[in-house]
Amino acid sequence: MREVNNHCSIENKINVLRKKLTEIVENKGEFTDQEVVLISQQLDRYIGILLD
């Protein structure tokens, strides 16, 4: 059961980060902005965890 809860928690975090990333890109209009890059890297890590 704990693994399922962790899985849901990671999915929730991914969804929050995706939304934040989309908002920042829409506001700044750049994929190379430092904040966009950092959030993208965080997403990569969480997606990697989810796929392991």
PQR file with spaces between the fields and no chain letter, atoms N, CA, C, O and H, PARSE charges and radii, in Angstrom:
ATOM       1  N    MET     1       0.819   -1.200    0.000 -0.4000 1.5000
ATOM       2  CA   MET     1       0.000    0.000    0.000 -0.0000 2.0000
ATOM       3  C    MET     1       0.861    1.261    0.000  0.5500 1.7000
ATOM       4  O    MET     1       0.521    2.251   -0.649 -0.5500 1.4000
ATOM       5  N    ARG     2       1.956    1.222    0.717 -0.4000 1.5000
ATOM       6  CA   ARG     2       2.848    2.384    0.784 -0.0000 2.0000
ATOM       7  C    ARG     2       3.391    2.738   -0.594  0.5500 1.7000
ATOM       8  O    ARG     2       3.507    3.914   -0.937 -0.5500 1.4000
ATOM       9  H    ARG     2       2.232    0.418    1.244  0.4000 1.0000
ATOM      10  N    GLU     3       3.725    1.712   -1.386 -0.4000 1.5000
ATOM      11  CA   GLU     3       4.246    1.959   -2.729 -0.0000 2.0000
ATOM      12  C    GLU     3       3.200    2.660   -3.596  0.5500 1.7000
ATOM      13  O    GLU     3       3.538    3.535   -4.393 -0.5500 1.4000
ATOM      14  H    GLU     3       3.631    0.757   -1.107  0.4000 1.0000
ATOM      15  N    VAL     4       1.935    2.277   -3.440 -0.4000 1.5000
ATOM      16  CA   VAL     4       0.859    2.913   -4.197 -0.0000 2.0000
ATOM      17  C    VAL     4       0.738    4.379   -3.795  0.5500 1.7000
ATOM      18  O    VAL     4       0.581    5.249   -4.652 -0.5500 1.4000
ATOM      19  H    VAL     4       1.661    1.566   -2.792  0.4000 1.0000
ATOM      20  N    ASN     5       0.810    4.656   -2.487 -0.4000 1.5000
ATOM      21  CA   ASN     5       0.740    6.037   -2.015 -0.0000 2.0000
ATOM      22  C    ASN     5       1.909    6.856   -2.534  0.5500 1.7000
ATOM      23  O    ASN     5       1.727    8.002   -2.944 -0.5500 1.4000
ATOM      24  H    ASN     5       0.937    3.950   -1.791  0.4000 1.0000
ATOM      25  N    ASN     6       3.103    6.286   -2.523 -0.4000 1.5000
ATOM      26  CA   ASN     6       4.277    6.979   -3.057 -0.0000 2.0000
ATOM      27  C    ASN     6       4.105    7.265   -4.544  0.5500 1.7000
ATOM      28  O    ASN     6       4.448    8.343   -5.028 -0.5500 1.4000
ATOM      29  H    ASN     6       3.251    5.355   -2.189  0.4000 1.0000
ATOM      30  N    HIS     7       3.569    6.285   -5.255 -0.4000 1.5000
ATOM      31  CA   HIS     7       3.329    6.420   -6.686 -0.0000 2.0000
ATOM      32  C    HIS     7       2.368    7.577   -6.944  0.5500 1.7000
ATOM      33  O    HIS     7       2.613    8.392   -7.833 -0.5500 1.4000
ATOM      34  H    HIS     7       3.290    5.409   -4.862  0.4000 1.0000
ATOM      35  N    CYS     8       1.285    7.661   -6.183 -0.4000 1.5000
ATOM      36  CA   CYS     8       0.306    8.748   -6.336 -0.0000 2.0000
ATOM      37  C    CYS     8       0.932   10.089   -5.987  0.5500 1.7000
ATOM      38  O    CYS     8       0.679   11.095   -6.651 -0.5500 1.4000
ATOM      39  H    CYS     8       1.086    6.999   -5.461  0.4000 1.0000
ATOM      40  N    SER     9       1.749   10.096   -4.942 -0.4000 1.5000
ATOM      41  CA   SER     9       2.413   11.327   -4.525 -0.0000 2.0000
ATOM      42  C    SER     9       3.355   11.832   -5.617  0.5500 1.7000
ATOM      43  O    SER     9       3.411   13.033   -5.882 -0.5500 1.4000
ATOM      44  H    SER     9       1.955    9.279   -4.403  0.4000 1.0000
ATOM      45  N    ILE    10       4.078   10.940   -6.237 -0.4000 1.5000
ATOM      46  CA   ILE    10       4.992   11.316   -7.320 -0.0000 2.0000
ATOM      47  C    ILE    10       4.191   11.829   -8.517  0.5500 1.7000
ATOM      48  O    ILE    10       4.565   12.824   -9.138 -0.5500 1.4000
ATOM      49  H    ILE    10       4.033    9.964   -6.022  0.4000 1.0000
ATOM      50  N    GLU    11       3.105   11.158   -8.833 -0.4000 1.5000
ATOM      51  CA   GLU    11       2.267   11.613   -9.952 -0.0000 2.0000
ATOM      52  C    GLU    11       1.702   13.001   -9.672  0.5500 1.7000
ATOM      53  O    GLU    11       1.641   13.842  -10.569 -0.5500 1.4000
ATOM      54  H    GLU    11       2.801   10.350   -8.328  0.4000 1.0000
ATOM      55  N    ASN    12       1.294   13.238   -8.443 -0.4000 1.5000
ATOM      56  CA   ASN    12       0.776   14.558   -8.070 -0.0000 2.0000
ATOM      57  C    ASN    12       1.853   15.619   -8.230  0.5500 1.7000
ATOM      58  O    ASN    12       1.596   16.698   -8.764 -0.5500 1.4000
ATOM      59  H    ASN    12       1.344   12.555   -7.714  0.4000 1.0000
ATOM      60  N    LYS    13       3.061   15.313   -7.767 -0.4000 1.5000
ATOM      61  CA   LYS    13       4.176   16.253   -7.882 -0.0000 2.0000
ATOM      62  C    LYS    13       4.474   16.544   -9.348  0.5500 1.7000
ATOM      63  O    LYS    13       4.721   17.693   -9.715 -0.5500 1.4000
ATOM      64  H    LYS    13       3.270   14.436   -7.334  0.4000 1.0000
ATOM      65  N    ILE    14       4.454   15.516  -10.184 -0.4000 1.5000
ATOM      66  CA   ILE    14       4.689   15.681  -11.618 -0.0000 2.0000
ATOM      67  C    ILE    14       3.632   16.606  -12.219  0.5500 1.7000
ATOM      68  O    ILE    14       3.957   17.497  -13.004 -0.5500 1.4000
ATOM      69  H    ILE    14       4.254   14.582   -9.886  0.4000 1.0000
ATOM      70  N    ASN    15       2.388   16.397  -11.854 -0.4000 1.5000
ATOM      71  CA   ASN    15       1.303   17.232  -12.394 -0.0000 2.0000
ATOM      72  C    ASN    15       1.444   18.686  -11.958  0.5500 1.7000
ATOM      73  O    ASN    15       1.213   19.598  -12.751 -0.5500 1.4000
ATOM      74  H    ASN    15       2.124   15.673  -11.217  0.4000 1.0000
ATOM      75  N    VAL    16       1.819   18.905  -10.706 -0.4000 1.5000
ATOM      76  CA   VAL    16       2.030   20.263  -10.208 -0.0000 2.0000
ATOM      77  C    VAL    16       3.179   20.932  -10.963  0.5500 1.7000
ATOM      78  O    VAL    16       3.069   22.085  -11.381 -0.5500 1.4000
ATOM      79  H    VAL    16       2.006   18.163  -10.061  0.4000 1.0000
ATOM      80  N    LEU    17       4.272   20.204  -11.133 -0.4000 1.5000
ATOM      81  CA   LEU    17       5.433   20.758  -11.839 -0.0000 2.0000
ATOM      82  C    LEU    17       5.118   21.032  -13.308  0.5500 1.7000
ATOM      83  O    LEU    17       5.565   22.039  -13.857 -0.5500 1.4000
ATOM      84  H    LEU    17       4.362   19.267  -10.794  0.4000 1.0000
ATOM      85  N    ARG    18       4.351   20.146  -13.950 -0.4000 1.5000
ATOM      86  CA   ARG    18       3.971   20.368  -15.354 -0.0000 2.0000
ATOM      87  C    ARG    18       3.154   21.650  -15.487  0.5500 1.7000
ATOM      88  O    ARG    18       3.386   22.457  -16.387 -0.5500 1.4000
ATOM      89  H    ARG    18       3.987   19.328  -13.504  0.4000 1.0000
ATOM      90  N    LYS    19       2.205   21.823  -14.586 -0.4000 1.5000
ATOM      91  CA   LYS    19       1.371   23.028  -14.623 -0.0000 2.0000
ATOM      92  C    LYS    19       2.229   24.277  -14.421  0.5500 1.7000
ATOM      93  O    LYS    19       2.087   25.265  -15.142 -0.5500 1.4000
ATOM      94  H    LYS    19       2.017   21.167  -13.855  0.4000 1.0000
ATOM      95  N    LYS    20       3.117   24.217  -13.434 -0.4000 1.5000
ATOM      96  CA   LYS    20       3.998   25.353  -13.156 -0.0000 2.0000
ATOM      97  C    LYS    20       4.886   25.649  -14.355  0.5500 1.7000
ATOM      98  O    LYS    20       5.073   26.810  -14.720 -0.5500 1.4000
ATOM      99  H    LYS    20       3.232   23.415  -12.849  0.4000 1.0000
ATOM     100  N    LEU    21       5.431   24.610  -14.963 -0.4000 1.5000
ATOM     101  CA   LEU    21       6.301   24.772  -16.127 -0.0000 2.0000
ATOM     102  C    LEU    21       5.548   25.433  -17.274  0.5500 1.7000
ATOM     103  O    LEU    21       6.066   26.344  -17.920 -0.5500 1.4000
ATOM     104  H    LEU    21       5.279   23.668  -14.666  0.4000 1.0000
ATOM     105  N    THR    22       4.338   24.979  -17.525 -0.4000 1.5000
ATOM     106  CA   THR    22       3.517   25.550  -18.589 -0.0000 2.0000
ATOM     107  C    THR    22       3.245   27.027  -18.340  0.5500 1.7000
ATOM     108  O    THR    22       3.337   27.844  -19.255 -0.5500 1.4000
ATOM     109  H    THR    22       3.917   24.239  -17.000  0.4000 1.0000
ATOM     110  N    GLU    23       2.910   27.365  -17.104 -0.4000 1.5000
ATOM     111  CA   GLU    23       2.626   28.765  -16.764 -0.0000 2.0000
ATOM     112  C    GLU    23       3.855   29.647  -16.957  0.5500 1.7000
ATOM     113  O    GLU    23       3.754   30.753  -17.489 -0.5500 1.4000
ATOM     114  H    GLU    23       2.835   26.700  -16.360  0.4000 1.0000
ATOM     115  N    ILE    24       5.004   29.160  -16.526 -0.4000 1.5000
ATOM     116  CA   ILE    24       6.229   29.951  -16.646 -0.0000 2.0000
ATOM     117  C    ILE    24       6.604   30.161  -18.105  0.5500 1.7000
ATOM     118  O    ILE    24       6.989   31.264  -18.494 -0.5500 1.4000
ATOM     119  H    ILE    24       5.086   28.262  -16.094  0.4000 1.0000
ATOM     120  N    VAL    25       6.496   29.119  -18.911 -0.4000 1.5000
ATOM     121  CA   VAL    25       6.830   29.241  -20.337 -0.0000 2.0000
ATOM     122  C    VAL    25       5.863   30.215  -21.012  0.5500 1.7000
ATOM     123  O    VAL    25       6.271   31.023  -21.846 -0.5500 1.4000
ATOM     124  H    VAL    25       6.184   28.223  -18.595  0.4000 1.0000
ATOM     125  N    GLU    26       4.578   30.135  -20.648 -0.4000 1.5000
ATOM     126  CA   GLU    26       3.609   31.061  -21.235 -0.0000 2.0000
ATOM     127  C    GLU    26       3.927   32.503  -20.855  0.5500 1.7000
ATOM     128  O    GLU    26       3.793   33.403  -21.683 -0.5500 1.4000
ATOM     129  H    GLU    26       4.247   29.479  -19.970  0.4000 1.0000
ATOM     130  N    ASN    27       4.344   32.729  -19.622 -0.4000 1.5000
ATOM     131  CA   ASN    27       4.648   34.085  -19.155 -0.0000 2.0000
ATOM     132  C    ASN    27       5.967   34.617  -19.701  0.5500 1.7000
ATOM     133  O    ASN    27       6.053   35.781  -20.092 -0.5500 1.4000
ATOM     134  H    ASN    27       4.453   31.997  -18.949  0.4000 1.0000
ATOM     135  N    LYS    28       6.984   33.780  -19.729 -0.4000 1.5000
ATOM     136  CA   LYS    28       8.312   34.237  -20.136 -0.0000 2.0000
ATOM     137  C    LYS    28       8.576   34.032  -21.621  0.5500 1.7000
ATOM     138  O    LYS    28       9.393   34.733  -22.218 -0.5500 1.4000
ATOM     139  H    LYS    28       6.914   32.835  -19.411  0.4000 1.0000
ATOM     140  N    GLY    29       7.876   33.063  -22.217 -0.4000 1.5000
ATOM     141  CA   GLY    29       8.020   32.825  -23.644 -0.0000 2.0000
ATOM     142  C    GLY    29       9.330   32.191  -24.055  0.5500 1.7000
ATOM     143  O    GLY    29       9.673   32.187  -25.238 -0.5500 1.4000
ATOM     144  H    GLY    29       7.212   32.494  -21.732  0.4000 1.0000
ATOM     145  N    GLU    30      10.065   31.657  -23.100 -0.4000 1.5000
ATOM     146  CA   GLU    30      11.370   31.059  -23.413 -0.0000 2.0000
ATOM     147  C    GLU    30      11.529   29.699  -22.742  0.5500 1.7000
ATOM     148  O    GLU    30      11.190   29.519  -21.573 -0.5500 1.4000
ATOM     149  H    GLU    30       9.786   31.660  -22.140  0.4000 1.0000
ATOM     150  N    PHE    31      12.046   28.759  -23.501 -0.4000 1.5000
ATOM     151  CA   PHE    31      12.343   27.444  -22.936 -0.0000 2.0000
ATOM     152  C    PHE    31      13.716   27.422  -22.284  0.5500 1.7000
ATOM     153  O    PHE    31      14.036   26.493  -21.543 -0.5500 1.4000
ATOM     154  H    PHE    31      12.322   28.905  -24.451  0.4000 1.0000
ATOM     155  N    THR    32      14.516   28.419  -22.546 -0.4000 1.5000
ATOM     156  CA   THR    32      15.883   28.435  -22.024 -0.0000 2.0000
ATOM     157  C    THR    32      16.023   29.250  -20.738  0.5500 1.7000
ATOM     158  O    THR    32      17.121   29.364  -20.194 -0.5500 1.4000
ATOM     159  H    THR    32      14.256   29.175  -23.148  0.4000 1.0000
ATOM     160  N    ASP    33      14.921   29.816  -20.250 -0.4000 1.5000
ATOM     161  CA   ASP    33      14.957   30.564  -18.991 -0.0000 2.0000
ATOM     162  C    ASP    33      15.416   29.631  -17.870  0.5500 1.7000
ATOM     163  O    ASP    33      15.033   28.461  -17.839 -0.5500 1.4000
ATOM     164  H    ASP    33      14.029   29.723  -20.691  0.4000 1.0000
ATOM     165  N    GLN    34      16.227   30.140  -16.960 -0.4000 1.5000
ATOM     166  CA   GLN    34      16.805   29.321  -15.882 -0.0000 2.0000
ATOM     167  C    GLN    34      15.733   28.619  -15.054  0.5500 1.7000
ATOM     168  O    GLN    34      15.895   27.456  -14.685 -0.5500 1.4000
ATOM     169  H    GLN    34      16.538   31.090  -16.985  0.4000 1.0000
ATOM     170  N    GLU    35      14.645   29.316  -14.761 -0.4000 1.5000
ATOM     171  CA   GLU    35      13.567   28.722  -13.959 -0.0000 2.0000
ATOM     172  C    GLU    35      12.903   27.562  -14.711  0.5500 1.7000
ATOM     173  O    GLU    35      12.561   26.541  -14.114 -0.5500 1.4000
ATOM     174  H    GLU    35      14.512   30.261  -15.060  0.4000 1.0000
ATOM     175  N    VAL    36      12.727   27.728  -16.011 -0.4000 1.5000
ATOM     176  CA   VAL    36      12.155   26.667  -16.846 -0.0000 2.0000
ATOM     177  C    VAL    36      13.070   25.450  -16.846  0.5500 1.7000
ATOM     178  O    VAL    36      12.603   24.318  -16.714 -0.5500 1.4000
ATOM     179  H    VAL    36      13.005   28.558  -16.496  0.4000 1.0000
ATOM     180  N    VAL    37      14.352   25.678  -16.990 -0.4000 1.5000
ATOM     181  CA   VAL    37      15.323   24.581  -17.011 -0.0000 2.0000
ATOM     182  C    VAL    37      15.307   23.822  -15.678  0.5500 1.7000
ATOM     183  O    VAL    37      15.317   22.591  -15.663 -0.5500 1.4000
ATOM     184  H    VAL    37      14.731   26.597  -17.097  0.4000 1.0000
ATOM     185  N    LEU    38      15.284   24.548  -14.573 -0.4000 1.5000
ATOM     186  CA   LEU    38      15.286   23.895  -13.258 -0.0000 2.0000
ATOM     187  C    LEU    38      14.040   23.039  -13.040  0.5500 1.7000
ATOM     188  O    LEU    38      14.130   21.918  -12.539 -0.5500 1.4000
ATOM     189  H    LEU    38      15.276   25.548  -14.585  0.4000 1.0000
ATOM     190  N    ILE    39      12.892   23.565  -13.413 -0.4000 1.5000
ATOM     191  CA   ILE    39      11.660   22.787  -13.247 -0.0000 2.0000
ATOM     192  C    ILE    39      11.663   21.589  -14.177  0.5500 1.7000
ATOM     193  O    ILE    39      11.212   20.508  -13.799 -0.5500 1.4000
ATOM     194  H    ILE    39      12.819   24.476  -13.820  0.4000 1.0000
ATOM     195  N    SER    40      12.158   21.768  -15.374 -0.4000 1.5000
ATOM     196  CA   SER    40      12.263   20.662  -16.315 -0.0000 2.0000
ATOM     197  C    SER    40      13.161   19.552  -15.766  0.5500 1.7000
ATOM     198  O    SER    40      12.858   18.369  -15.922 -0.5500 1.4000
ATOM     199  H    SER    40      12.525   22.646  -15.681  0.4000 1.0000
ATOM     200  N    GLN    41      14.245   19.931  -15.135 -0.4000 1.5000
ATOM     201  CA   GLN    41      15.146   18.945  -14.527 -0.0000 2.0000
ATOM     202  C    GLN    41      14.458   18.214  -13.372  0.5500 1.7000
ATOM     203  O    GLN    41      14.628   17.006  -13.207 -0.5500 1.4000
ATOM     204  H    GLN    41      14.491   20.892  -15.008  0.4000 1.0000
ATOM     205  N    GLN    42      13.687   18.946  -12.580 -0.4000 1.5000
ATOM     206  CA   GLN    42      12.936   18.311  -11.495 -0.0000 2.0000
ATOM     207  C    GLN    42      11.947   17.300  -12.066  0.5500 1.7000
ATOM     208  O    GLN    42      11.818   16.187  -11.558 -0.5500 1.4000
ATOM     209  H    GLN    42      13.549   19.927  -12.714  0.4000 1.0000
ATOM     210  N    LEU    43      11.256   17.698  -13.118 -0.4000 1.5000
ATOM     211  CA   LEU    43      10.309   16.781  -13.766 -0.0000 2.0000
ATOM     212  C    LEU    43      11.016   15.523  -14.261  0.5500 1.7000
ATOM     213  O    LEU    43      10.514   14.413  -14.084 -0.5500 1.4000
ATOM     214  H    LEU    43      11.360   18.603  -13.530  0.4000 1.0000
ATOM     215  N    ASP    44      12.168   15.697  -14.872 -0.4000 1.5000
ATOM     216  CA   ASP    44      12.945   14.544  -15.345 -0.0000 2.0000
ATOM     217  C    ASP    44      13.230   13.570  -14.218  0.5500 1.7000
ATOM     218  O    ASP    44      13.098   12.357  -14.381 -0.5500 1.4000
ATOM     219  H    ASP    44      12.576   16.599  -15.015  0.4000 1.0000
ATOM     220  N    ARG    45      13.630   14.119  -13.055 -0.4000 1.5000
ATOM     221  CA   ARG    45      13.948   13.255  -11.919 -0.0000 2.0000
ATOM     222  C    ARG    45      12.712   12.493  -11.432  0.5500 1.7000
ATOM     223  O    ARG    45      12.781   11.289  -11.187 -0.5500 1.4000
ATOM     224  H    ARG    45      13.737   15.105  -12.923  0.4000 1.0000
ATOM     225  N    TYR    46      11.591   13.189  -11.294 -0.4000 1.5000
ATOM     226  CA   TYR    46      10.379   12.517  -10.809 -0.0000 2.0000
ATOM     227  C    TYR    46       9.849   11.500  -11.809  0.5500 1.7000
ATOM     228  O    TYR    46       9.368   10.435  -11.421 -0.5500 1.4000
ATOM     229  H    TYR    46      11.535   14.167  -11.493  0.4000 1.0000
ATOM     230  N    ILE    47       9.934   11.824  -13.080 -0.4000 1.5000
ATOM     231  CA   ILE    47       9.491   10.860  -14.103 -0.0000 2.0000
ATOM     232  C    ILE    47      10.412    9.643  -14.070  0.5500 1.7000
ATOM     233  O    ILE    47       9.943    8.512  -14.200 -0.5500 1.4000
ATOM     234  H    ILE    47      10.324   12.690  -13.394  0.4000 1.0000
ATOM     235  N    GLY    48      11.706    9.857  -13.901 -0.4000 1.5000
ATOM     236  CA   GLY    48      12.654    8.743  -13.792 -0.0000 2.0000
ATOM     237  C    GLY    48      12.321    7.835  -12.624  0.5500 1.7000
ATOM     238  O    GLY    48      12.376    6.611  -12.747 -0.5500 1.4000
ATOM     239  H    GLY    48      12.087   10.775  -13.796  0.4000 1.0000
ATOM     240  N    ILE    49      11.974    8.435  -11.483 -0.4000 1.5000
ATOM     241  CA   ILE    49      11.601    7.656  -10.312 -0.0000 2.0000
ATOM     242  C    ILE    49      10.349    6.844  -10.596  0.5500 1.7000
ATOM     243  O    ILE    49      10.261    5.673  -10.224 -0.5500 1.4000
ATOM     244  H    ILE    49      11.929    9.429  -11.383  0.4000 1.0000
ATOM     245  N    LEU    50       9.381    7.469  -11.257 -0.4000 1.5000
ATOM     246  CA   LEU    50       8.124    6.808  -11.553 -0.0000 2.0000
ATOM     247  C    LEU    50       8.336    5.621  -12.490  0.5500 1.7000
ATOM     248  O    LEU    50       7.657    4.601  -12.369 -0.5500 1.4000
ATOM     249  H    LEU    50       9.453    8.419  -11.559  0.4000 1.0000
ATOM     250  N    LEU    51       9.273    5.753  -13.418 -0.4000 1.5000
ATOM     251  CA   LEU    51       9.505    4.689  -14.396 -0.0000 2.0000
ATOM     252  C    LEU    51      10.380    3.546  -13.882  0.5500 1.7000
ATOM     253  O    LEU    51      10.399    2.463  -14.466 -0.5500 1.4000
ATOM     254  H    LEU    51       9.825    6.581  -13.517  0.4000 1.0000
ATOM     255  N    ASP    52      11.098    3.788  -12.794 -0.4000 1.5000
ATOM     256  CA   ASP    52      11.963    2.723  -12.239 -0.0000 2.0000
ATOM     257  C    ASP    52      11.180    1.605  -11.626  0.5500 1.7000
ATOM     258  O    ASP    52      11.764    0.645  -11.123 -0.5500 1.4000
ATOM     259  H    ASP    52      11.082    4.667  -12.319  0.4000 1.0000
